[in-house]
Amino acid sequence: MKKWNGWGLEDAPPTPLAHEVIQILNTIFGELHPSPDATLRQALARVPSPKIDNHLLVTTDPEDRLRHARGQSLPDWVALRSGRINAFPDGVAYPSSDEEVKSLLSYASKVGARLIPYGGGTSVLGQINVIPGDQPVFTVDLRCINQLLDFDETSLLASYGAGITGPQIEASLNVRGYTMGHFPQSFEYSTLGGWIATRSVGTQCYRYGRIEDLFGGGHIETPIGQLDIPIFPASSAGPDLRELILGSEGRLGIITRATVRVSPLPQRESFHAAFFPTIGHGFAAMREIIQARVPVSMVRLSDSQETENSLVFTGRKLLISAAHKGIFGIGSERCLMIFGVTGDSKSTRLAYRQASAISRAHGGFVVRHFIGNEWHKSRFKSPYLRNTLWDVGLALDTLETALPFSKAMAAFEGIKDAIRSTGRDIGEVILVFGHFSHVYMDGTNLYITYIYRRSQDPDETLENWKKMKSAASEVILKRGGTISHQHGVGTDHLQYLPAEKGPVGMQALSSMLKTFDPQGLLNPGKLIDN
Ligand SMILES: Cc1cc2nc3c(=O)[nH]c(=O)nc-3n(C[C@H](O)[C@H](O)[C@H](O)COP(=O)(O)OP(=O)(O)OC[C@H]3O[C@@H](n4cnc5c(N)ncnc54)[C@H](O)[C@@H]3O)c2cc1C
C-alpha cells in the first residue's frame, strides 16, 4: 500500500542520507528541529461524516477518503504531515467498466454531487484535491480499469484501460519486445489517464515523444455522452479532438480507455556524462546537440549546485573523491550534462560520437558510462529523498517552465534569484538549484528545485512556500515562459493561466467545459476558476 502522507510504499525503507550530505545540510541550514508529523489515527479522527452515503459503487470508509484527499504538492505535504486537511471526498468509487463510470456520472447529475477523476494521485498542483463546499464530492479512482485491451503489433499500437500505471504498461509491452517509452519521474505510481489529463512528459521524450505524441485516441465518458476518438496515423479532418482531452485535468470527462503508440525495445541503450567549466558552455553544447539533430534519447544539463548535489548524493566515495581531485574539471561553476543514446548499435555509437564531439568542442570533459548509467538506475529513486529530507526538517518543492533558447538562460537565473531573494525577505536560507531536461529544437524546459527549513508551525511553512512560489511564477510570466511545461495547472497555477491564454483563449476554454459538462459535475475549481 502507498504511503498516505509521502512518496512510495508504506514499507519502503527510508532513503539514507550520506554523511557528506548531512554535513552539507547542517552547514547550509544550521541545526534543524523537525516538528513531529500527525499520525494516521490523528488524521483519520478529522475525517467528517460524509454528506451523502447511498450509492453502491461508493465507499465512505474514512481511510479511503483520507488516502484520496490530497496529491503530492508542497501544500498537500504540509496538510497531510500536519493532519490539517481542510476537505475530504465524501466517498471513493472504484469503477471497473464504462457502465459503472456512466452510472456514477448520472448519479452525480441526479444528486448534484461532484466527481474527481483520480489516476495515481501524483499530481503536484492540487489537481485531485477537494475544494470545500456544500455539494457532496466523490473521487473516482480508475485503478480497476487497467487492462491491456488490444495490441496491434503491425501498427505499433496498444490500447489500455486508463487506470493502468507506468510499470504495468511496461510489463505488458516488454514481454512482447516493446516499450511505450514514457518515463516521468513519477512513473511508478502515475497512470495513463493521469498522463493524458495533465499533458505529462517523460525523461526520454526526445526519442519517444511527449504524451501528446504517444496518445492516439480513446474513449471518454462525459456528462453529455460518450466521446470516442478514433486512431489515425494523421488526419486533416478539422481540429484534433485529442487536444481537448490532453491537459483537461478531469474536467471534460473520464478517460476510460486510451490507445498509445509503442516502439520496439531498443537493442542498446546507455547514458553518459560530460562536465563543463560553466553552465554557459554546457548550454551551448546542449543546444547544438539538439539543433544538429544528434539522435540522443535525452539530454539533461544541471547547474553547478545540482551538479555538486548529484555527485555527493550518490554516496559513492570513489566518485566523490574523483570529483574533489578535479578529475571531472575543477571550479565551483562546474556543470554536469547527462545524455542518453538509445537504438541499435550503429545509431547509438554514432549518437555517442557526435554528442561527445560537440561537448568537447564546448570545453566538455566526457565520462563514458559510469555517472550516466548511475543517473539512469536511480532516476525514479530521487523522489524518495523528499521523505527523508522532510523527516530531518526540510521541505522540498519543484517548479518548471519552458522558453525559447534565447530567453531560457536569463529566465533560469531570474527564477532562482527570485526564490533566494524571497528567502532573504523571510529570513530563511533557501537551497536552490536546477536543470534543463526536456530540450526541443527551439527551446527547453527549466526545472528548479528548492529546499527550505520547515517551521514548527505548518501554516508558516505554507506561507513561506506561497511567497517563493508566487515570486518564481511572476518571474516566469515576466520572462515569457509558460506557467507549466509538464505539471499542468490544477489550483496552484490557475491564477496565472489567463496571462498565457488571453481573454479569448480563456473564454474558449470556459465554453468548452460548459459544452461537455453543463452542470459543472467534474473536478470544479481546477484548470479554470469555476
Ligand atoms: C515525484 C514526482 C515526480 C514527477 N515527475 C513528473 C515528470 O517527470 N513528468 C511529468 O509530466 N509529471 C511529473 N509529475 C507530476 C505527475 O506525476 C503527473 O502530472 C502525472 O501525469 C499525474 O498522473 P496521475 O495518474 O497520478 O494523475 P492524478 O494525480 O490522479 O490526476 C491528475 C489529473 O488528471 C485527472 N485524471 C486522472 N485520471 C484521469 C482519467 N482517467 N480521466 C480523466 N481525468 C483524469 C485528475 O482529475 C487530475 O486533474 C511528478 C510528480 C511527482 C510527485
The ligand as a Tripos MOL2 file, in Angstrom:
@<TRIPOS>MOLECULE
LIG
   53    58     1     0     0
SMALL
NO_CHARGES

@<TRIPOS>ATOM
      1 C1          7.8930   12.7750   -7.5820 C.3       1 LIG1
      2 C2          7.1180   13.2460   -8.7600 C.ar      1 LIG1
      3 C3          7.7130   13.2600   -9.9930 C.ar      1 LIG1
      4 C4          7.0050   13.7020  -11.1080 C.ar      1 LIG1
      5 N1          7.6050   13.6750  -12.3220 N.ar      1 LIG1
      6 C5          6.9250   14.0640  -13.4250 C.ar      1 LIG1
      7 C6          7.5340   14.0200  -14.7000 C.ar      1 LIG1
      8 O1          8.6840   13.6200  -14.8560 O.2       1 LIG1
      9 N2          6.7920   14.4070  -15.7640 N.ar      1 LIG1
     10 C7          5.5020   14.8340  -15.6260 C.ar      1 LIG1
     11 O2          4.8820   15.1550  -16.6290 O.2       1 LIG1
     12 N3          4.9070   14.8980  -14.4280 N.ar      1 LIG1
     13 C8          5.5720   14.5190  -13.3250 C.ar      1 LIG1
     14 N4          4.9770   14.5680  -12.0870 N.ar      1 LIG1
     15 C9          3.5840   15.0280  -11.9700 C.3       1 LIG1
     16 C10         2.5440   13.8900  -12.0790 C.3       1 LIG1
     17 O3          3.1220   12.6560  -11.8380 O.3       1 LIG1
     18 C11         1.8890   13.9100  -13.4420 C.3       1 LIG1
     19 O4          1.0890   15.0770  -13.5290 O.3       1 LIG1
     20 C12         1.0460   12.6820  -13.7870 C.3       1 LIG1
     21 O5          0.6770   12.7610  -15.1260 O.3       1 LIG1
     22 C13        -0.1880   12.5290  -12.9230 C.3       1 LIG1
     23 O6         -0.7170   11.2370  -13.1610 O.3       1 LIG1
     24 P1         -1.6660   10.5130  -12.1050 P.3       1 LIG1
     25 O7         -2.1270    9.2510  -12.6980 O.co2     1 LIG1
     26 O8         -1.0180   10.4340  -10.7940 O.co2     1 LIG1
     27 O9         -2.8830   11.5440  -12.0720 O.3       1 LIG1
     28 P2         -3.6760   12.1390  -10.8310 P.3       1 LIG1
     29 O10        -2.7720   12.9020   -9.9700 O.co2     1 LIG1
     30 O11        -4.5050   11.1010  -10.2040 O.co2     1 LIG1
     31 O12        -4.6300   13.1520  -11.6010 O.3       1 LIG1
     32 C14        -4.1070   14.2490  -12.2980 C.3       1 LIG1
     33 C15        -5.2230   14.9630  -13.0590 C.3       1 LIG1
     34 O13        -5.7020   14.1290  -14.0880 O.3       1 LIG1
     35 C16        -7.0860   13.8340  -13.9180 C.3       1 LIG1
     36 N5         -7.2550   12.4280  -14.2820 N.ar      1 LIG1
     37 C17        -6.5610   11.3550  -13.8100 C.ar      1 LIG1
     38 N6         -7.0030   10.2280  -14.4150 N.ar      1 LIG1
     39 C18        -7.9850   10.6080  -15.2590 C.ar      1 LIG1
     40 C19        -8.8360    9.9040  -16.1590 C.ar      1 LIG1
     41 N7         -8.7640    8.5760  -16.3230 N.pl3     1 LIG1
     42 N8         -9.7530   10.6280  -16.8590 N.ar      1 LIG1
     43 C20        -9.8400   11.9680  -16.7340 C.ar      1 LIG1
     44 N9         -9.0610   12.6750  -15.9000 N.ar      1 LIG1
     45 C21        -8.1480   12.0050  -15.1810 C.ar      1 LIG1
     46 C22        -7.3900   14.1400  -12.4660 C.3       1 LIG1
     47 O14        -8.7300   14.5300  -12.2680 O.3       1 LIG1
     48 C23        -6.4300   15.2930  -12.1880 C.3       1 LIG1
     49 O15        -6.9800   16.5000  -12.6230 O.3       1 LIG1
     50 C24         5.6700   14.1440  -10.9590 C.ar      1 LIG1
     51 C25         5.0720   14.1080   -9.7030 C.ar      1 LIG1
     52 C26         5.7790   13.6780   -8.6030 C.ar      1 LIG1
     53 C27         5.1180   13.6450   -7.2770 C.3       1 LIG1
@<TRIPOS>BOND
     1     1     2 1
     2     2     3 ar
     3     2    52 ar
     4     3     4 ar
     5     4     5 ar
     6     4    50 ar
     7     5     6 ar
     8     6     7 ar
     9     6    13 1
    10     7     8 2
    11     7     9 ar
    12     9    10 ar
    13    10    11 2
    14    10    12 ar
    15    12    13 ar
    16    13    14 ar
    17    14    15 1
    18    14    50 ar
    19    15    16 1
    20    16    17 1
    21    16    18 1
    22    18    19 1
    23    18    20 1
    24    20    21 1
    25    20    22 1
    26    22    23 1
    27    23    24 1
    28    24    25 2
    29    24    26 1
    30    24    27 1
    31    27    28 1
    32    28    29 2
    33    28    30 1
    34    28    31 1
    35    31    32 1
    36    32    33 1
    37    33    34 1
    38    33    48 1
    39    34    35 1
    40    35    36 1
    41    35    46 1
    42    36    37 ar
    43    36    45 ar
    44    37    38 ar
    45    38    39 ar
    46    39    40 ar
    47    39    45 ar
    48    40    41 1
    49    40    42 ar
    50    42    43 ar
    51    43    44 ar
    52    44    45 ar
    53    46    47 1
    54    46    48 1
    55    48    49 1
    56    50    51 ar
    57    51    52 ar
    58    52    53 1
@<TRIPOS>SUBSTRUCTURE
     1 LIG1         1 GROUP 0 **** ****
